[in-house]
C-alpha cells in the first residue's frame, strides 16, 4: 500500500524524547543495519516516544563501524575498468556538502568554487546540467544523494519556471538556463533505482514531473530560432534588483547558457538584442530539447498523465520533421548549425552527435554516415584521447583552452548514450575505454579527476583552468562502468559485452539488493546479493531487460553471431516456466521446469528475444 517509512536509528544512545507529526507520502528511505522501520499508511497523525539510557557517544568507534560497513558495501570495479568506481565515488564524496542556506545536502562541481573569493558565488554554487549529471552518477552507490541533488536543483528553479545556468549563495542566473538534460537524467535515475519495474522510485517521477514540464515549455517561447520551430541559445534582459555582477543580455551570457562558455562554435555568431538570442539555429540544443520531449513523454506515461504523454509525442513527431528538414547537410553527411541567413556553420563539435540520442530522429543510413565519416574520423574527433570539444581540424582546436579543443566528460557521456541507443555497441565501448584511459592516467599518478583534459596529450594539469577534483569529470568513469552494466532508458538494463576485455563491477545499489556484473573472456555473470540472475560461459551482452513479478524478458547478443548457453535464475524453484523465443520471423514456445535452485538453462542464438513467464 502507499505509505511512508519511519526510520528510527538505534546506532546512537537516544535520550528520552517525544514528538508528534503529521506525515504525507514520501519516497522510501534507505535504512541501515541499526534501524527500526515502520510502514505507516499516509497521511496519518502519529506520536512516538524514545527512551534509552543516556550514554556518551563513542565517536571513534561509531565512525570506525560506519567505515567498515561502507567499505564492505561500496561500489568497486576491476579488470579493464580498473578503479574507475573509486575515482567516481571519491570525487562525489569530496565535493558533497551541507548547504546551510536551504538546509540541504548537495554536490557542487567543486569545493574550490564554494569559497567566497572564487567567482563571486558565495558559499556554494550549483550548475544545472552538472548537478543533474551528478545525480545520475550518485545513483549507482547512493540513491539518497542522487535524489538530494535533483531536489537541490529543483529548489533553484527560477520564478519563470526554468532551471538557471547556476544557483548560488548570492542568487541565480535568472536571465538564462542551461542544456535541458533534467528530464533525461531523472528518467535515468529512475531506471537505475531497480531491476524490476514495479520497484522503481516512481515517487521521484511524480515529484519532478510538473517542474520539469514547466521548464520544457519555457524554451520555445523564449529561445525559438528565427521562427524556425527549432532552438538557439540566449539571455533575457534584466532590470532593477535582478541586475547583478554576472554577464547578462550579451553574447557571452548566451554562450554561458550553452554550457560551452568559449566554444569556437560561436566565434562568428551574432547576438541579437531584440530577440535576446544568438542568430544561430543550434543542433545540440535542438537535439537535447527533442530528447527532453521524449523523456517527459515517458515520465508522463509512468505517472498516469496519458493525455500529456500523447501531446508530447505529437510535439516530438512535428519537431523531428522540422529538425531533419532544416539541419541535415547531405553534402557534409551530418547535422549542422545554421545561421539565420541560411548558411551552414562549418564548425563541428560533439554536440553534432547528440541527434543520435533521440528515438526516431535519425535514420539508419544517416546515423552510419555521422559515425563513420565524422566521429571515427581521426582528422575530426577520433584518436587516443576522445572526444575533443571541437573538431581537431577546426582553427580553434589548437588553443586547448577550456571548450576550445579540450576533452569534457559530459560530451563523452551524451555521445556514448547516443551511440548505444542507436546500436553502435562496439564504437560506444571503444569511446568508453579510451575516455577511461585518459581519466586513469592522472587518477593513478595524482588522484585527480579533472574538469577537462588536453585533446592531444590527455593531460589535465597543463592549464590553470582545469579543476583537479571536478564532479562531472567522473562521467568518464561512469561511461566505462555502464558499458558493463547500463541502465538504458530506451531498452531496459543491459549487461556485459562481446569483447575479450575482462571487467568486474560490484555493489550497484538497486531496490532488490546489491548488483554485481562480471564479464569478458570467461563469459558473463550477473549476481543479485551474490545469487546468479544470469550466467553464461560465452561472451554475451544482454539488453532490453524487462523484469516483472511473473515475467522476465531480454535480448541476447553474442560475439560473431555465435550460439550461447545461458542460465537464468531468480525464478520459482521446481515450477513450470513458459519460454518464448523469437529470432527474426521464427518463434518457438515451450514449457520448462526450473531446477531446485530456481533456474533454467537455455540454448540461444545471437539476436534472440527471450520471454519467460512463470506459472505455466
N, C-alpha and C positions, 0 to 999 in steps of 0.2 A: 504493500500500500504506500501511497505518497506519504512521506514523513520527514522527520529531521533526525539527526544524530546528536545526542547529548553525550559528550565525551568528558569524563572526569578522570584526570590522571592521578595515579597514586604513587608516582615516582617521587613526589615531594611531600614532606610532612605537613599536611593541611592543618591549619588552626580551625577551631570551631567557627563556623560561619553559616549564614542563612541568606538566601536570596530568592526573589520571586520574579519571573519573567514571562512575557508572552512571546511565543515563537511563531514565525511564519516559515514556510518551506524553504530550506536552503540546500545547496548541493552537499552530498555526503562528505564527511571529513575523514581523513585517514587517522586511525588510532594506533598508538604504539603498543608495545607489549605490556606496559603498566597502565592500562586504561580500562575503565568500565564503560561499555557502550549501551545506551538505551535508545530504542527506536520509539518515537512518540508521534502519534497522528497529529497533523498540523492543520490550522493553528490550535494551540491549547495553552491554558494557563497552568503553570506548574510551580512548585516550590521544592527546594531541596535543602538539606542540612548536612554539612560535612563536619565530622568530629574526628580528631586524631590527636595523639599526644604531641605536644609542642617539642620538637627536636631541632637541634642545629643542623643546617644543611651542610652536608659533606660535599662541597662543590668539586674538589678534585676527583673524588670517587664518582660523582654523578657524571662529570664530563668524560671521565675515562670509560664509563659504561656506555654512554651515548656514542662515543667514538668507536668503541668495539662493535656496537650494533651497526653503525653506519658503514664501517669498513667491510662488514660481512654482507651488507645489502647493496653496496654502491654499484653503480654502472661500471663495468670493466670491459676491456677489449684486448685482443692479442692477434697473432698472425699478421697478415698484411695490414690490418687495422692498427697494429702496434698499440700504443697507449693513447689513441685518439679520444677514447672515452674520458681518460684522465684530463687531457687538455680541455675538453668541453666542460666538464663539471667544475674544474678548478677556476676557470675564468669566470664562470657564472657565480660560484661561491664568493670569489674575491670582490666582485662588483655589486653583490646584493647588499642592500642597506635597509635600515629602518628609517623611513622618511617621516619626521615628526609633524610637519605642517598639516598633512592629511592623514596622519596616523596609519601608515601602511608599510608593508614590505614591498620593495620593488627592486629592479635590477637596471640601473643606468648603464650606459655604454661603457663608462669607465669611471673609476673613483676620482681620477685626476681632474675630471671636468666638474666634480661636485665641490671643488674648493672655490670659495668666493672670488678669488683673484683670477679664476680662469673663465674667460669669455663673458663675464657679467651675468652668468646664470644664477648665481647664488649657491645654496647648499645642495641642490640636486638639479638634474636635467634628464628628461625622458624624451627621446626622439621617437616618432610614431612607428615607422617601419622597423627600426631597431628593436623596439620593445615587443612588438608582435612576433618578430623572429625569435627573440629570446624565449618567449612563451613556448614556441614550437620545440626548441631545444630542451628546455627545462622539463617538459612533459615526460621525457624518457626516464628520468630518475625521480623527479619531484613534482607530481601533479598539482600539489597545493601552490607551489611557487609559480607554476605555469599560469594558473587561474589568477593568482595575485597580480601578475604582470599585465594580464589582459584587463583586469579591473582597474589597475592603476592608469592605463592608457585611456580607458573609457571615462575615468574621472576627469581627465584633462581635455575632453572634447569641449569645443567652444560653444557659446550660446547659439551660434548659427548652425550647429549640428555636425561640424566636421572635426576630424582628428587633426590637431595642429602639427606643423613641422616639429615643434617641440613645446613641451610644458616644463616650467622650471619654477624655482622658488620665487623668482621675480616676475612671473607672469607667463604668457604664452604667445606664440606667433599667430595672432588672430587674423592676420592678413592672408595666410597661406596654409595649405595642407602638406601632405607627403604622399608617396605612392600608395594607392588603395589596395593594400595586401591584407587588411584586417580580417575580412570575412574568410578568405582562404586560410589564414593562419588559425582562426578559431575552428574552422572545419577540420584542419589538420590535427589540432589538439584533441578535438572530439574523436576523431578516428583512432588516434593513438591511445586513448583512455581505456580501451578494452578490445579484446578479440571478438567477443560476441556482441552483436548489435544491441541487444536489449540491456547490456551492462554499461553502455557508454554514457558519458556525462551529458545527458540531454538538458539538464538544468542550465548548463553553460550556454547552450544554444538559445534557450528561452530568455536568459538574462541579457544576452548580447544582441539579439536579432534586431530589435527596434532601433537602437542607436546606430548599428551598422547599416541598416536600411536607410536611415536618415542621411548618413554620410554619403552613401551611394547616390542618393537623389540630389545631393548638393552639387555634384560635379558638372553635369551638363548645363544647368542654368548659369554657372559661374566660369566654366572653362571650355565651353564649346569652341571649336577652332573654325572661325570664319564661316559659320553656318553650315559646316560640313556634316554635322551629326557625330563627329569624332572629337578628340580632345587635344588640348595643349596645356602647357604649364602657365601659371600666372601668380598674381599677388594683388590683393584688394587694397584700395586706398584707405588710410587710417586718419582719423581726426581726433582732436581733443585728447582725452585721457588714454585713448588707445595707442597714441604715438609712444614709441619707446626708442631705446638706443639701437635696436637692431634694424637692419635693412628692411625696407618695405616699399612696395609700389615702384619698383625699378627692375631692370633686367637681372641683377644679381639676386634679388629676392625671389624672382620667378625661377631662377636656376636652383635656388635653395629648395623650392617646393619639389623639384625633380629628385632631390636627394643626391644629385650628381653635381656638386657645388661649382666645379670649374671645368666641366666636361667640354672637350672640343666640339661635341655635338651642337653647341650653341654659340660657337665663335662668331659665325656670320649671321646670326639671327637677330631680328629687331624686336624690341619690346614696344607694344602698342599701349599707350596710357589711356586711350579711350575704351578699349576692350579689357584692359588690365591683364593682358596675356602676351606671351611670345607669339610672333607671327610664323608659327611652325606647327603643322599637324604631326603629333608625336606617336610613333609606332609603339614605343614602350608603354607610355601612359594609356593609350587606347587599348592595347592588349591586356594590361592589368585591370582596366575598367571592365573589359569583357569577362575576364576571369572572375572579378568581383560579382558581376551579374550572375554568372553561372553558380558560384559558391553560395550566394544569397538564395538562389532558387532551390539549391539543395537543402540549405538550412530551413527555409520556409516549409519545404515538404516534411522535414523531420519534426517541426514543431506544430504541424497541423494547419499551416496557413496556405491552404490549397490554391486559392484564387491568386494570392500574391506570387506563389511559385509559378503558376501558369503565366501571369503577366510578365514576370522576369524572364521566363523562357522565350516568350514572344519578343520582348525587348532585345534579347540576345540574338535571336534569329535576324532581326532587322539590322542590328549593329554589325553582325558578321558580313552581311551583304555590302554595307557601306564601306567597311574596312577593306574588303577584298577589291571592291571597285576603285578605291581611291589610292591605296597604299602599296599595292603589288606592282613591282617593276619587272616586267617579263624579261627585258634585256639583261638586267642585273641578276635575276634569279633570287630575289629577296624582297621583303617588305622594306620600304624606305620612308623616312620622314619627308614631309613635303612642305615647301614654302608656300605662302599664300598666293604667290604669283604663278604657282603650278610646277615649279622646278622641284625635282627630287634632290634632297640633300645628299652629297657624296659621302658624308661621314657615316661610318658603321661602328656599332658597339654591341655588346651582348644583349642590350635591350631589343635588338632586332631579331633575337631568337625567342623572345617572350611570346610571340603568337603561338608557338608550339604548346604552350600551357593550356590553351583554351579548347575544349572539346568542340569539334565541328568548325573551327575557324580556318584551318589549313588543310588543303587537300593532300593526299599522299604524295603525289608527284612533286608538289611544291615543297613539301617537307624534306624530301630527298635532296632537292636542289639546295635548299637552305643549309642543310647539314654538310653535304659533300662539297659544295662549291665555296662555302664560307666558313662554317665552324671548323672543319677539318683542314682548311687551307692554312699552311704554315706562314704564308705571307700576310694573313689577316689575323687569325686567332689561335691556331694550334701551335704547340711547342712543348718544351719540357715543363714550363710553368704556365698555367692557364687559370682563368681567362683574363687577358688584358682588358681594361675598361674602355679602350678604344682600339680599333684595328691597328696592327703593327705597321701597316703601310700608311697610316694617317700622319700628316705633318705634326700633329700634337703628341704622338706617341712617345717621341724621343724626350719629351720634357720630363717624364717619370715623376710628376708631382701630383699627388692626390688622385683625382679622377682622370688625369691626363696620362693614361697608359698603364697605371699600376693595377694589380690584381686585388679585387674586392670580393670577399666571401659571399655576400648576398647575391651577387650576379651569378656566381657558380651555382648557388642553391637554386635560383629560379630557372636557370638553363638546365640543370640536372632534372628538375621536376618536369620540365617540358619534354626533354628527351625521353624520360621513362614513360611519360604519358603517351607519347607518340610511338612507342615501341622500339626506340633506338637503344636497346639494352646494353650492347657492347660499348657504344660510344659514351653512354651515361656512366658505365663502370670506369672507363678509362679517364673520363673527366674527374670522377671521384678519386681515383687512385693518384692522379697527378696533382690534384689540389691538395690531397693529404700529405704528399711528399714535401710540398712547399711549406706547409704548416709545421711538419715534424722536424725539419732541419733546425729551425730556431727554437722549437719547443725543447728538443733534446739538449741543445747547446746552452740556451739561456733561460728556458722556461717562459718564453714569450708566445703570446697569441696576438698577432699584430692586427691593427686596423686595416692595413693594406701592405702589399708586397711588390717589389720591383718586378716588372713584367719580363725582364731578361734574365736576372740572376736569382729571383725569388727571395732576395734579402729584404727584411723589414726594417733594419736599423740604418739603412743608407740615407734616410731623410729624417728631419726632425719632426715632421707632422704625420708620423705613423705610430699611434699609441701602442705600447708593447703589451698591454693587457686589456684588450678591447672586446667586449662581449660578443659582437656578431662576427668577429674573426673566427670564432669556434664553429661557424657554419661550414667551414672547410672540413672539420672533423665530423660534423653532423651528416653531411652529404655522404661521407665514407661509411658511417655507421648504418645509414638507411640503405646503402647498397647491399647490405646483408639482411636487414630487417626493416622493410619500408612500409609505414602506414599510409599507403597511397589513397588519396581521397577519391580517385576516379574508379579504381577497381579493387578495393579492399587491400588487406595486408598482403605483402609479398615477402617471401623468404628465400635466401640462398641465391646462388648464381651458377653459371655453367662454365666457369674458368678454373684454372688449376690453383689459383692463389688461396691458400687456407686462411680462414678467418674465424674468430670466436668473439661473440658479443653476449655478455651475460647481465642479467638483472635489469632488464627493461621492466618498468613497473606498469602493469596493466591491472584492471579491476579484478581479474581472475587470479592474479598471483605474480610471480616473478618469471619472466620470459627469457630463455636462453636460445641462441642460434649458433650452431657450429656448421660450417660449410667449407667447400673447397675440394681438394684432390681426393679425399676419402669419403665424399658424399655429403649428405645433409642430415642434420638432427635439429628438430625444433622441440624444445622442452618447456613444459609449464610446471613450475615448482618441482623440477627435477624429473618429471614423468614425461615420456615421449608422446608428443602430439603427432609429429611426422618423423619418419626415418627412411633413408634410402642410402644404399652403398654407391649409387651413381651420382654424378654431378647434375643436380636438378635445380630448377627455380620454380617455386610455387607462387602463383599470383591469383588475384580475384577471390581471396578467401572471404567466404560469407558463412559465418557460423551462428546458427540459431539453436533454439532449445532442442529441436528434433531433426535438424538438417545441417549438413556440412558440405559446402561446395567449393571448388577451386579449379584452377587450370595448371597443367604440368608442362614445363618446358625443359627439354633435355639437350645435352651437347651433341652437335652434329646429327640431330634428328634420331638419336638412338632410343631404344626402349629402356624402361626402368622398372624396378620393383619398389613399391612404396608401401610402407606400413603406416596405417592411420590409427591413432589411438584416441583416448578420451571418449569412447563410446560405451554404452551399457554392456557389461560383461555377459557373455553367453546369451546374447539376444539377437533376433533376426534384424538384418540391415538390408535395405533395398538399395542397390548400387546402379546408378545410371551413368553411362559413359558415352559422350558424344565426340566424334572426331570427323570434322568435315560434314559430309552428308550421311555418315554412318553413325548409328546409335545402337546401344546394347543396354538392356536392363536385366539384372539378375539378382536373386536373393542370396545373401550370405549370412553366416552366423559369426558373431565375434567370438574370440577366444576368451580364456579366463581372465585375461588382462584387459579386456575391452578394446581389442584391436582387430583390424582386418588387414590382409596383405593383398595388394592389387598389382597386376602387371599392366603397365600403361605405356602408351606411345607418345611421342612429342606432340604437343598441342592438344592433348585430350582434355576435355571438360568433364569433370567428375562431380557427381552429386550423390551423397549418402544420406538416406533417410532412415531413421530408427523406427522401430515398432512394426516392421513387416514390409 
